Amino acid sequence: MWLVVGGSEGYIEVCRDPSPTEEGYGFRKRHRRGEKTLPPAALSEAAASISDVLGTRRSGAAD
């Protein structure tokens, strides 16, 4: 699962391995603007640019 957070925070949180007994996930990692790509769990050739997903941040623009 990808959780995309825009605004001034601007990150994508990747959540994998849902717990069968508890709420939550076994793996969570945040990827922020400036990182080159977002590696998928499968199909590595389908990696997405974080800027493509979040958009570029404009100086002085309201999010």
N, C-alpha and C positions, 0 to 999 in steps of 0.2 A: 504494500500500500504506500502511496506517496501522499503526504500531506503538504500542500503548497501554501505558504504564508507569504503574502505580499506586503505592501506598505514599507515602512522604514526598516522592519525586521528583515524581510526578503530572504527566505530560506526554503528549502525543500527537506522535509524529514522523511526518511525512508524507514518503514517499519516492516519487519519480516518475522517469521516464526511465531505466529499467534499462540498463546498459551492455552492449552485445552482445559486447564483447571483454574486459572486466574485471569483477571482482565489484564490486557496488555500484550506486549510482544517481547520475544527473547532478544531481538536485535533492533536497535534504533540508532540512526545516525543522521545528523543534520549536515546538509550541503548548502553553502552560501554562495552568493555572487562572487565571482573572481575565481572560483574553481572551474577548471576547464570543462569537464564532463561529469555526468551523473551515470555511474555504471549500473546497468540493470542486472538483476539476478541471473537472467538467461539472455541469450542472444546478444553477446557483447558487441556485435557489429551495429546494434541498434542504440548505442549510447547517445544520450541527449545532452545538448549544451545547456548548462544551467541558465545562461542568459536567454536562450531561446524559450525556456519554460517561464522564467520570471520576468523576462523583458529587461531592457537596459534601464538603469536608474538615471533619471534626468536630474541634474543639479537644480535645486530650487523648485522642483515640481511637487505638488501635493499628491500623496499616495492615497 
